[in-house]
């Protein structure tokens, strides 16, 4: 699918983009309705995700 970016879950809770080696990030640490960004991985709270089935 064009425009789709896949991220892999890691053991520290970050979502890693294998092509860029960067993580999914909420730049302003917002918990709701924040635009997301791709950023250097650092496992700060704005990069840790809880995935539910």
mmCIF file as gemmi writes it, N, C-alpha and C atoms, coordinates in Angstrom:
data_model
loop_
_atom_site.group_PDB
_atom_site.id
_atom_site.type_symbol
_atom_site.label_atom_id
_atom_site.label_alt_id
_atom_site.label_comp_id
_atom_site.label_asym_id
_atom_site.label_entity_id
_atom_site.label_seq_id
_atom_site.pdbx_PDB_ins_code
_atom_site.Cartn_x
_atom_site.Cartn_y
_atom_site.Cartn_z
_atom_site.occupancy
_atom_site.B_iso_or_equiv
_atom_site.pdbx_formal_charge
_atom_site.auth_seq_id
_atom_site.auth_asym_id
_atom_site.pdbx_PDB_model_num
ATOM 1 N N . UNK Axp A 1 ? 0.853 -1.173 0 1 0 ? 1 A 1
ATOM 2 C CA . UNK Axp A 1 ? 0 0 0 1 0 ? 1 A 1
ATOM 3 C C . UNK Axp A 1 ? 0.901 1.24 0 1 0 ? 1 A 1
ATOM 4 N N . UNK Axp A 2 ? 0.72 2.14 -0.95 1 0 ? 2 A 1
ATOM 5 C CA . UNK Axp A 2 ? 1.543 3.363 -0.992 1 0 ? 2 A 1
ATOM 6 C C . UNK Axp A 2 ? 1.329 4.227 0.243 1 0 ? 2 A 1
ATOM 7 N N . UNK Axp A 3 ? 2.407 4.78 0.752 1 0 ? 3 A 1
ATOM 8 C CA . UNK Axp A 3 ? 2.325 5.664 1.908 1 0 ? 3 A 1
ATOM 9 C C . UNK Axp A 3 ? 2.288 4.944 3.243 1 0 ? 3 A 1
ATOM 10 N N . UNK Axp A 4 ? 2.283 3.618 3.226 1 0 ? 4 A 1
ATOM 11 C CA . UNK Axp A 4 ? 2.252 2.859 4.462 1 0 ? 4 A 1
ATOM 12 C C . UNK Axp A 4 ? 3.658 2.723 5.028 1 0 ? 4 A 1
ATOM 13 N N . UNK Axp A 5 ? 3.799 2.98 6.312 1 0 ? 5 A 1
ATOM 14 C CA . UNK Axp A 5 ? 5.083 2.817 6.99 1 0 ? 5 A 1
ATOM 15 C C . UNK Axp A 5 ? 4.894 1.755 8.057 1 0 ? 5 A 1
ATOM 16 N N . UNK Axp A 6 ? 5.722 0.731 8.013 1 0 ? 6 A 1
ATOM 17 C CA . UNK Axp A 6 ? 5.629 -0.34 8.988 1 0 ? 6 A 1
ATOM 18 C C . UNK Axp A 6 ? 6.639 -0.111 10.106 1 0 ? 6 A 1
ATOM 19 N N . UNK Axp A 7 ? 6.215 -0.384 11.32 1 0 ? 7 A 1
ATOM 20 C CA . UNK Axp A 7 ? 7.092 -0.273 12.488 1 0 ? 7 A 1
ATOM 21 C C . UNK Axp A 7 ? 7.079 -1.608 13.217 1 0 ? 7 A 1
ATOM 22 N N . UNK Axp A 8 ? 8.218 -2.004 13.714 1 0 ? 8 A 1
ATOM 23 C CA . UNK Axp A 8 ? 8.332 -3.24 14.475 1 0 ? 8 A 1
ATOM 24 C C . UNK Axp A 8 ? 8.382 -2.922 15.963 1 0 ? 8 A 1
ATOM 25 N N . UNK Axp A 9 ? 7.595 -3.674 16.742 1 0 ? 9 A 1
ATOM 26 C CA . UNK Axp A 9 ? 7.65 -3.518 18.186 1 0 ? 9 A 1
ATOM 27 C C . UNK Axp A 9 ? 8.966 -4.063 18.722 1 0 ? 9 A 1
ATOM 28 N N . UNK Axp A 10 ? 9.536 -3.41 19.713 1 0 ? 10 A 1
ATOM 29 C CA . UNK Axp A 10 ? 10.794 -3.847 20.305 1 0 ? 10 A 1
ATOM 30 C C . UNK Axp A 10 ? 10.579 -4.205 21.774 1 0 ? 10 A 1
ATOM 31 N N . UNK Axp A 11 ? 11.573 -4.801 22.397 1 0 ? 11 A 1
ATOM 32 C CA . UNK Axp A 11 ? 11.428 -5.231 23.792 1 0 ? 11 A 1
ATOM 33 C C . UNK Axp A 11 ? 11.311 -4.07 24.77 1 0 ? 11 A 1
ATOM 34 N N . UNK Axp A 12 ? 11.775 -2.87 24.392 1 0 ? 12 A 1
ATOM 35 C CA . UNK Axp A 12 ? 11.662 -1.716 25.302 1 0 ? 12 A 1
ATOM 36 C C . UNK Axp A 12 ? 10.375 -0.921 25.085 1 0 ? 12 A 1
ATOM 37 N N . UNK Axp A 13 ? 9.488 -1.404 24.196 1 0 ? 13 A 1
ATOM 38 C CA . UNK Axp A 13 ? 8.2 -0.754 23.976 1 0 ? 13 A 1
ATOM 39 C C . UNK Axp A 13 ? 8.183 0.263 22.859 1 0 ? 13 A 1
ATOM 40 N N . UNK Axp A 14 ? 9.315 0.514 22.226 1 0 ? 14 A 1
ATOM 41 C CA . UNK Axp A 14 ? 9.34 1.457 21.106 1 0 ? 14 A 1
ATOM 42 C C . UNK Axp A 14 ? 8.877 0.77 19.839 1 0 ? 14 A 1
ATOM 43 N N . UNK Axp A 15 ? 8.446 1.571 18.873 1 0 ? 15 A 1
ATOM 44 C CA . UNK Axp A 15 ? 8.063 1.072 17.554 1 0 ? 15 A 1
ATOM 45 C C . UNK Axp A 15 ? 9.102 1.556 16.553 1 0 ? 15 A 1
ATOM 46 N N . UNK Axp A 16 ? 9.896 0.635 16.06 1 0 ? 16 A 1
ATOM 47 C CA . UNK Axp A 16 ? 11.044 0.937 15.209 1 0 ? 16 A 1
ATOM 48 C C . UNK Axp A 16 ? 10.697 0.793 13.743 1 0 ? 16 A 1
ATOM 49 N N . UNK Axp A 17 ? 11.026 1.808 12.955 1 0 ? 17 A 1
ATOM 50 C CA . UNK Axp A 17 ? 10.924 1.731 11.501 1 0 ? 17 A 1
ATOM 51 C C . UNK Axp A 17 ? 12.222 1.114 10.989 1 0 ? 17 A 1
ATOM 52 N N . UNK Axp A 18 ? 12.175 -0.108 10.446 1 0 ? 18 A 1
ATOM 53 C CA . UNK Axp A 18 ? 13.408 -0.779 10.043 1 0 ? 18 A 1
ATOM 54 C C . UNK Axp A 18 ? 14.121 -0.104 8.874 1 0 ? 18 A 1
ATOM 55 N N . UNK Axp A 19 ? 13.409 0.642 8.049 1 0 ? 19 A 1
ATOM 56 C CA . UNK Axp A 19 ? 14.036 1.314 6.914 1 0 ? 19 A 1
ATOM 57 C C . UNK Axp A 19 ? 14.84 2.53 7.336 1 0 ? 19 A 1
ATOM 58 N N . UNK Axp A 20 ? 14.335 3.282 8.315 1 0 ? 20 A 1
ATOM 59 C CA . UNK Axp A 20 ? 15.029 4.501 8.742 1 0 ? 20 A 1
ATOM 60 C C . UNK Axp A 20 ? 15.832 4.304 10.028 1 0 ? 20 A 1
ATOM 61 N N . UNK Axp A 21 ? 15.594 3.187 10.731 1 0 ? 21 A 1
ATOM 62 C CA . UNK Axp A 21 ? 16.19 2.922 12.041 1 0 ? 21 A 1
ATOM 63 C C . UNK Axp A 21 ? 15.813 4.014 13.045 1 0 ? 21 A 1
ATOM 64 N N . UNK Axp A 22 ? 14.594 4.559 12.896 1 0 ? 22 A 1
ATOM 65 C CA . UNK Axp A 22 ? 14.082 5.575 13.819 1 0 ? 22 A 1
ATOM 66 C C . UNK Axp A 22 ? 12.774 5.081 14.419 1 0 ? 22 A 1
ATOM 67 N N . UNK Axp A 23 ? 12.334 5.73 15.491 1 0 ? 23 A 1
ATOM 68 C CA . UNK Axp A 23 ? 11.166 5.283 16.239 1 0 ? 23 A 1
ATOM 69 C C . UNK Axp A 23 ? 9.982 6.233 16.093 1 0 ? 23 A 1
ATOM 70 N N . UNK Axp A 24 ? 8.778 5.662 16.277 1 0 ? 24 A 1
ATOM 71 C CA . UNK Axp A 24 ? 7.564 6.46 16.29 1 0 ? 24 A 1
ATOM 72 C C . UNK Axp A 24 ? 7.552 7.284 17.569 1 0 ? 24 A 1
ATOM 73 N N . UNK Axp A 25 ? 7.207 8.559 17.449 1 0 ? 25 A 1
ATOM 74 C CA . UNK Axp A 25 ? 7.415 9.514 18.524 1 0 ? 25 A 1
ATOM 75 C C . UNK Axp A 25 ? 6.236 10.492 18.596 1 0 ? 25 A 1
ATOM 76 N N . UNK Axp A 26 ? 5.816 10.862 19.805 1 0 ? 26 A 1
ATOM 77 C CA . UNK Axp A 26 ? 4.877 11.974 19.968 1 0 ? 26 A 1
ATOM 78 C C . UNK Axp A 26 ? 5.703 13.175 20.431 1 0 ? 26 A 1
ATOM 79 N N . UNK Axp A 27 ? 5.967 14.129 19.551 1 0 ? 27 A 1
ATOM 80 C CA . UNK Axp A 27 ? 6.908 15.21 19.834 1 0 ? 27 A 1
ATOM 81 C C . UNK Axp A 27 ? 6.601 16.033 21.08 1 0 ? 27 A 1
ATOM 82 N N . UNK Axp A 28 ? 5.333 16.228 21.412 1 0 ? 28 A 1
ATOM 83 C CA . UNK Axp A 28 ? 5.007 17.086 22.556 1 0 ? 28 A 1
ATOM 84 C C . UNK Axp A 28 ? 4.569 16.288 23.788 1 0 ? 28 A 1
ATOM 85 N N . UNK Axp A 29 ? 4.863 14.974 23.808 1 0 ? 29 A 1
ATOM 86 C CA . UNK Axp A 29 ? 4.507 14.093 24.911 1 0 ? 29 A 1
ATOM 87 C C . UNK Axp A 29 ? 3.001 14.034 25.142 1 0 ? 29 A 1
ATOM 88 N N . UNK Axp A 30 ? 2.207 14.422 24.142 1 0 ? 30 A 1
ATOM 89 C CA . UNK Axp A 30 ? 0.753 14.401 24.281 1 0 ? 30 A 1
ATOM 90 C C . UNK Axp A 30 ? 0.249 12.96 24.263 1 0 ? 30 A 1
ATOM 91 N N . UNK Axp A 31 ? -0.787 12.698 25.024 1 0 ? 31 A 1
ATOM 92 C CA . UNK Axp A 31 ? -1.361 11.361 25.067 1 0 ? 31 A 1
ATOM 93 C C . UNK Axp A 31 ? -2.526 11.182 24.109 1 0 ? 31 A 1
ATOM 94 N N . UNK Axp A 32 ? -3.091 12.28 23.609 1 0 ? 32 A 1
ATOM 95 C CA . UNK Axp A 32 ? -4.233 12.164 22.71 1 0 ? 32 A 1
ATOM 96 C C . UNK Axp A 32 ? -4.113 13.154 21.559 1 0 ? 32 A 1
ATOM 97 N N . UNK Axp A 33 ? -4.501 12.717 20.404 1 0 ? 33 A 1
ATOM 98 C CA . UNK Axp A 33 ? -4.644 13.565 19.208 1 0 ? 33 A 1
ATOM 99 C C . UNK Axp A 33 ? -3.39 14.339 18.809 1 0 ? 33 A 1
ATOM 100 N N . UNK Axp A 34 ? -2.241 13.829 19.1 1 0 ? 34 A 1
ATOM 101 C CA . UNK Axp A 34 ? -1.007 14.52 18.721 1 0 ? 34 A 1
ATOM 102 C C . UNK Axp A 34 ? -0.535 14.021 17.362 1 0 ? 34 A 1
ATOM 103 N N . UNK Axp A 35 ? -0.01 14.906 16.518 1 0 ? 35 A 1
ATOM 104 C CA . UNK Axp A 35 ? 0.61 14.421 15.294 1 0 ? 35 A 1
ATOM 105 C C . UNK Axp A 35 ? 1.869 13.617 15.664 1 0 ? 35 A 1
ATOM 106 N N . UNK Axp A 36 ? 2.049 12.51 14.999 1 0 ? 36 A 1
ATOM 107 C CA . UNK Axp A 36 ? 3.201 11.661 15.303 1 0 ? 36 A 1
ATOM 108 C C . UNK Axp A 36 ? 4.376 12.021 14.419 1 0 ? 36 A 1
ATOM 109 N N . UNK Axp A 37 ? 5.566 11.623 14.847 1 0 ? 37 A 1
ATOM 110 C CA . UNK Axp A 37 ? 6.783 11.911 14.099 1 0 ? 37 A 1
ATOM 111 C C . UNK Axp A 37 ? 7.701 10.692 14.163 1 0 ? 37 A 1
ATOM 112 N N . UNK Axp A 38 ? 8.683 10.671 13.311 1 0 ? 38 A 1
ATOM 113 C CA . UNK Axp A 38 ? 9.733 9.66 13.333 1 0 ? 38 A 1
ATOM 114 C C . UNK Axp A 38 ? 10.976 10.351 13.88 1 0 ? 38 A 1
ATOM 115 N N . UNK Axp A 39 ? 11.604 9.754 14.9 1 0 ? 39 A 1
ATOM 116 C CA . UNK Axp A 39 ? 12.706 10.411 15.593 1 0 ? 39 A 1
ATOM 117 C C . UNK Axp A 39 ? 13.757 9.379 15.982 1 0 ? 39 A 1
ATOM 118 N N . UNK Axp A 40 ? 14.965 9.847 16.298 1 0 ? 40 A 1
ATOM 119 C CA . UNK Axp A 40 ? 15.994 8.939 16.795 1 0 ? 40 A 1
ATOM 120 C C . UNK Axp A 40 ? 15.463 8.198 18.018 1 0 ? 40 A 1
ATOM 121 N N . UNK Axp A 41 ? 15.71 6.902 18.08 1 0 ? 41 A 1
ATOM 122 C CA . UNK Axp A 41 ? 15.227 6.088 19.196 1 0 ? 41 A 1
ATOM 123 C C . UNK Axp A 41 ? 15.991 6.417 20.469 1 0 ? 41 A 1
ATOM 124 N N . UNK Axp A 42 ? 15.22 6.649 21.554 1 0 ? 42 A 1
ATOM 125 C CA . UNK Axp A 42 ? 15.848 6.911 22.846 1 0 ? 42 A 1
ATOM 126 C C . UNK Axp A 42 ? 15.032 6.342 24.003 1 0 ? 42 A 1
ATOM 127 N N . UNK Axp A 43 ? 13.916 5.669 23.705 1 0 ? 43 A 1
ATOM 128 C CA . UNK Axp A 43 ? 13.065 4.995 24.69 1 0 ? 43 A 1
ATOM 129 C C . UNK Axp A 43 ? 12.539 5.917 25.78 1 0 ? 43 A 1
ATOM 130 N N . UNK Axp A 44 ? 12.385 7.208 25.479 1 0 ? 44 A 1
ATOM 131 C CA . UNK Axp A 44 ? 11.74 8.105 26.433 1 0 ? 44 A 1
ATOM 132 C C . UNK Axp A 44 ? 10.236 7.825 26.413 1 0 ? 44 A 1
ATOM 133 N N . UNK Axp A 45 ? 9.515 8.361 27.377 1 0 ? 45 A 1
ATOM 134 C CA . UNK Axp A 45 ? 8.094 8.038 27.503 1 0 ? 45 A 1
ATOM 135 C C . UNK Axp A 45 ? 7.268 8.397 26.275 1 0 ? 45 A 1
ATOM 136 N N . UNK Axp A 46 ? 7.712 9.357 25.491 1 0 ? 46 A 1
ATOM 137 C CA . UNK Axp A 46 ? 6.963 9.706 24.286 1 0 ? 46 A 1
ATOM 138 C C . UNK Axp A 46 ? 7.246 8.753 23.129 1 0 ? 46 A 1
ATOM 139 N N . UNK Axp A 47 ? 8.06 7.733 23.356 1 0 ? 47 A 1
ATOM 140 C CA . UNK Axp A 47 ? 8.327 6.723 22.339 1 0 ? 47 A 1
ATOM 141 C C . UNK Axp A 47 ? 7.916 5.319 22.762 1 0 ? 47 A 1
ATOM 142 N N . UNK Axp A 48 ? 7.432 5.154 23.986 1 0 ? 48 A 1
ATOM 143 C CA . UNK Axp A 48 ? 7.058 3.833 24.472 1 0 ? 48 A 1
ATOM 144 C C . UNK Axp A 48 ? 5.563 3.632 24.262 1 0 ? 48 A 1
ATOM 145 N N . UNK Axp A 49 ? 5.22 2.528 23.635 1 0 ? 49 A 1
ATOM 146 C CA . UNK Axp A 49 ? 3.835 2.229 23.248 1 0 ? 49 A 1
ATOM 147 C C . UNK Axp A 49 ? 3.393 0.922 23.881 1 0 ? 49 A 1
ATOM 148 N N . UNK Axp A 50 ? 2.109 0.848 24.222 1 0 ? 50 A 1
ATOM 149 C CA . UNK Axp A 50 ? 1.505 -0.388 24.703 1 0 ? 50 A 1
ATOM 150 C C . UNK Axp A 50 ? 0.585 -0.871 23.609 1 0 ? 50 A 1
ATOM 151 N N . UNK Axp A 51 ? 0.913 -2.025 23.05 1 0 ? 51 A 1
ATOM 152 C CA . UNK Axp A 51 ? 0.129 -2.589 21.946 1 0 ? 51 A 1
ATOM 153 C C . UNK Axp A 51 ? -0.886 -3.562 22.509 1 0 ? 51 A 1
ATOM 154 N N . UNK Axp A 52 ? -2.113 -3.406 22.084 1 0 ? 52 A 1
ATOM 155 C CA . UNK Axp A 52 ? -3.177 -4.295 22.519 1 0 ? 52 A 1
ATOM 156 C C . UNK Axp A 52 ? -3.711 -5.043 21.31 1 0 ? 52 A 1
ATOM 157 N N . UNK Axp A 53 ? -4.09 -6.272 21.533 1 0 ? 53 A 1
ATOM 158 C CA . UNK Axp A 53 ? -4.608 -7.113 20.445 1 0 ? 53 A 1
ATOM 159 C C . UNK Axp A 53 ? -6.023 -6.709 20.09 1 0 ? 53 A 1
